[in-house]
Each structure stands twice: as C-alpha cells, then as structure tokens.
Amino acid sequence: MAFICAPDEQWSFVGSKARKHGLWYGDNTKNGGVLAYTFGPRTDETCRERLALLAPFTVGMFTSDDWGSYGRAVPKDNL
C-alpha cells in the first residue's frame, strides 16, 4: 500500500534568532500517524536526510508547502 505523506515543520529559535531549528515530521494523511520525525535546521541537506527517513515506507505522493528544498529533493512525479 502506498502512503500519501504530508511533511511539515514547527520552528523555533535555539539560543538566538541566528539558530533557527525545528521539529520536522512526515504524516500519513490516511490515518494521521507520524511516519518519521527529526529535529534540526532547515537546509537542503537536512531535507534530503529527513526524506531518507521515509525510505522504509512506500510513499506514493508527497503533499507539502512550497519550501524550495522539497522541490529539489522529491521526484517531480511524487510531489
């Protein structure tokens, strides 16, 4: 069964506004369960690392906001 995954973030500052970090999670839109989560900065590298956490699951489609990293890391036919 293929999942529809909705990756999202919750952001805050760690110590100062120069250190923006957040909780990232990938939700299964069918049952609302969290498939994977992690904490860290918002960069292309961490986007790829976070999406790699979803590799054990069969994700057929991602629905997301327009954070540019998703467009660069997720194959166009899955976004």
C-alpha positions, 0 to 999 in steps of 0.5 A: 500500500502506498502512503500519501505523506504530508511533511511539515515543520514547527520552528523555533529559535535555539539560543538566538534568532541566528539558530533557527531549528525545528521539529520536522515530521512526515504524516500519513494523511490516511490515518494521521500517524507520524511516519518519521520525525527529526529535529534540526535546521532547515537546509537542503541537506537536512531535507534530503536526510529527513526524506531518507527517513521515509525510505522504509515506507512506500510513499506514493505522493508527497503533499507539502508547502512550497519550501524550495528544498522539497522541490529539489529533493522529491521526484517531480512525479511524487510531489 
